[in-house]
Amino acid sequence: MNTLTDRYLAATLRSVPSQRRDEIASELRASIEDMIEDRTGGGQDTPTAEREVLTELGNPDLLAARYADRRLQLIGPTYYLVWLRLLKVLLSFIPALVGTIVAIVDVADGKGFGAIGTGIVIAMQVAVQIAFWLTVTFALIERFQPVSSLPEWTVDQLPDVPARKDISLADTIASVAMLVVTIGYLPFQHYQSWVHETDGGNIPILDPALWSFWLPALMAVLVADVVFEIVKYRIGHWTWTLFGVKALLSLAFSVPVVWLALTDRLLNPALGDRLSWLAEGDNRNTLGAVIALGTAVVLVWDLIDTATKGRRHAARA
């Protein structure tokens, strides 16, 4: 169970430079223990002494700012932490919500996948507006409003020490986003690609015959990859079981792609009607070999990287 001191140290160290965390942790823990020892030496019980010492040290965010020699003066020390907390809360969902609503409305109006770009732009604009007007509001409050009696910080507000995760949320979001884009592109290229017939009609990049089995199968593997990324994040670290599942999913996607590329079944034969260099058999074979080689290299690299992460975690356990 985490003690109040452990929680206080964790809350303080999260805001200091990583290269100084060990030094500051040792120094601060020693100071806290000395202060607690002084109080218990006078007859006070340890839990009460610990709580009073930490209360006397004050908000760990302010203490971290002093250790990092960081000035809290964007708005001013009185309102800075309130402004920052509110800004994070508002930016965490409002831009994404507005952007999604705009994208859905545009799709309903028949704008297709182009609505995604519009939604992203609107979300960014909303984020900028929130940051600007919230900052202006707090600046005006600080300059023209008497200091309000903000709630006092207490040790009861200390969060639990976060569990260490080798797999970050940012990496998981990036992986899932890339997989979702790939899944969406497979049907999208069938109706809208960068190659067109002379009359303006669309020429799919991938052979339409693959829709009888291979493309749905590959999309199913990618969907399983999305589920895997979410499960992996929830576990928080690599295990040999996760490595085995990842290896199977990677092979299930890469082997068919390599085989289709080498047997000239991956790309649409109609591409040769518009891209003259693809009409020649040698060029098609060369392109297929390049695609197969690139897929194999990515597969091997991914397996090596995954195995390394799994071995590293096993060594720490």
N, C-alpha and C positions, 0 to 999 in steps of 0.2 A: 504493500500500500504506500502511495506517495505521501510524504509528510508535507506540512505547510512550507517548510524550507525548500524541499525539492520542487514544489510547484512555483514558489517565488523565484528560484534560480532559473527554472525553465522559462518563465514569463519574462525574466530580465534578459536572458542570453539570446532569445530569439530576435532581438532588435540590435544586437551589437555585432561588429565585424567578425566574421567567422575565424579569422586568424588570431583574434584575441580572446575567443570564448573560453578556452581552457585556462588561460591566465586569470581572466576575470572571475571565472567560476571558483577557482581555488581561493582567490583573494576574498571574494564576497562570502563564500561559505565559512572561511576561517573567521571573518569579522562577525558574522551572525552567531557562530558558535561561542565566540568569546563574549559577545553581549549577553547571550542566553546564560552562560556560565556565571557571569557577574550577578545576574538577577537571581539565579537559583542559589548562589552562594549566600544571598541575603535571606533565604528562606522561602522564596517563591517557587511554586511547582513548575516543572518544565513546560507543559503545554501552554500554561498562561504566559510564562516568560517568552516562549517562542512567538506567540500571537502578538504580544506587546512590542517585541523587537521588530517584527516585520511591519507592524502598523507604523512604528516610528520611522522605519526606512522609507515608507510611503509607496506610491504607485510605481511598480517595476518599470513601466514605460518611461517615466521621468528619470528614474535611476539609470536606465540603459542609455538615455540621451546624454546624461552627464558622463558616463563611462566612454561613450563614443564621441564626446565633444561635439554633439550635434545640437544645433539651436532649433528650438521649436517655435519658429517665429514667422511661418508663412501667414498664419492668421494672428498668432500671438499665443503665448504659453497658456493663457487662461482658457481659450476656446479651441486650441489646436487639436487636442485629442478627440473632442466631441465632433469637430468638423471632419476629421479624418475617418472616424468610425461611421458617421452618417454617409459620407461620400462612398465608402466601400459598400455599404448596404445598398444604396441607390444604384450604383453601377453594377452590382451583382446580378440584377434581374431586369431593370426597366429597359435599357437599350436592347437587350436580347428579345424581350417581350414585344416591344414596339416594332423592331425589325421583322420579327416572325409574322406579326399581324399584317404588316405592309406586304410582305412576300406572299402570304396566303391570298390577300385581296387581289394582288397583281396576277397570280396564277389563275384565280377565278375569272379575271378579265381576259384571259387568253394570252398572257405574255410569256408563258412557258418557263423554261429554266432561267431566262433572263431576269425573272423576278427575284432570284436569289441575290444577284448583284445589287439590285435596288434595295433589298432588305438590309444588306450589309452596310451600304452607304448611309441609309437612314439610321441604323443602330449607332454608327460612329458619330453622326451628327447629334443624335440625342445624348450620347455620352459627353460630348464636348459642351453642349448646352447645360447639362446637369452640373458638370464641374464648374463652369463659369458662374452660373447664377447662384449656386450654393456658396461659392467663395465670396461673391459680392455680398450676399446676405450676411454671412458671418463677419465680414469686414465692417459692414455698416453697424451691426449689433455691437461690435467691440468698441467702435468709435463714438456712438451716440447713445448707447444704452448703459446705464449703471451696471456694474458687475453683478450678475445673477448668482444666487446661492446654489451652485452646482452640487450634486450629491457627492458626499465624501467617499473616497476610495477605502475599502476594507479588504482584509485578507480573504473574506468569503467570496470575493469576485475572482480569485485566482483560478485559472483553468487547470484541468488535470494535465499532467505531463503527457504530451502526444506520443502515441506509439510510433516507433521508428519504421518508416516504409522505404524499401529500396526502389519502389516503383512510384514515380511521382504522378500526380493528377494531370499535370501539363503534358507529360509524355503519353499518358493514356488518351487524353482528349485528342492529341495530334494523330495518334495511331488510328483511333476510331474515325476521325474526320477523313483521313486518307482512304480508309477502307470504304466508308460510305460514298465518297466521291467516285471511287473505282466502281462500286456496285452500280451507282447511278449512271456512269458513263457507258457501261456496256449496252443498255437499251437506248441510251441517248444517241450514241454514234450511229445506230441503225436508222434513225430518223433525221439526224442533223450532224453531219461531219464536215470536214474542211475540203472534201473532194466532191465536186458536183458534175453532173452531166452537162452537155452543151445546152440543153434546154432548161438548165437550172435545177434539175432533179438531184436528189441526194444519192451518193454512192457510199454505202457503209464501208467502214475500214475493215471490219472482220467479216468473214464469209457468212452470209445469212444462213447457210445450211447448218451452221453450228448451233442454231437455235433449236434444232431437233433434240439435242441432248447436252452438248458440251458447255455452251454458255450458261444455261440454267444450272448445270452442275457446278461450274466455277463460281457462279453467284452464290450458290448454297454454301460453298466452302468459305467464301468471303464473309457471309453472314455468321457462320460459325466462328470465324476469326474475330468478329466484333464481340460476340458473346465471350470468347476467350479473353480478350483484352479487359473486359469489365470484371470477369472473375479473377483475373490475375491482379488487378488493382485492389479488389476486395481482400485478397489474401495478403498482398503487401510485399511479397518477396518471391524470388524465383525458387522453385523446387524441382527436383528431378522429374516428378510427375508432370509438372507444367512444361518442362523441357520436352518430354515425350509427346505430349499433346500438341505442342507447338511444332515439333518436327513432323508429326503426321499431317497437320494442316498445311504446312509449307510444302511437303511432298505432294499432297493431294492437289495443290494448285499448280506447282511448278512442273511436275512431270507431264501432265497433259499439255501444258503450254509448250514445253520443249518438244514433245512428240508432234504436236500439231504444226509447229514452226518448221521442224526438219522434214516433215512429209508434205509441205506446201498446202496445208489445209487450214491455216490460221487466217491468212489475209484473203480479202475478197478478190476473186479472179477478175472482176469487172474493173478493178483499179488500173489494170493494164491498158484499158481503153482511154484513160485520161492521163495516166503517167506513163509516158512512152518507155522510160527506162525499166519499168516493171514488166513490160511486155516480154522482155528477153528472159529466157529460162535461167541463165546463169546469174543474172541480177536478183531474180526472185529467190534462188537458192542461197545466194550470199546474204541477202537480207534475213532469210529464215534462220541461217546459221548464226548471224549476229544477235537476233532476238533470243535464240536458244542459249547462246553463250552468256548473254547478259542475264537471263533468267537463272541459269545455273550458278553464276557468280554471286548473285543476290542471295540465292538459297544457301550456298555454302557459307557465305559471310554471316547470314542470319543465324545459322545453326552454331557456328563457332562463337558468335557473340552471346547467344543464349546459353550455351554450355559454360562459357566463362563466367557469366553472372550466376548461374546455378552453383558452380564449384566455389565461387567466392562466398556466397551465402552459406554453403555447407561448411566451409572452413571457419566461419565466424560462429556458427551454431555450436 
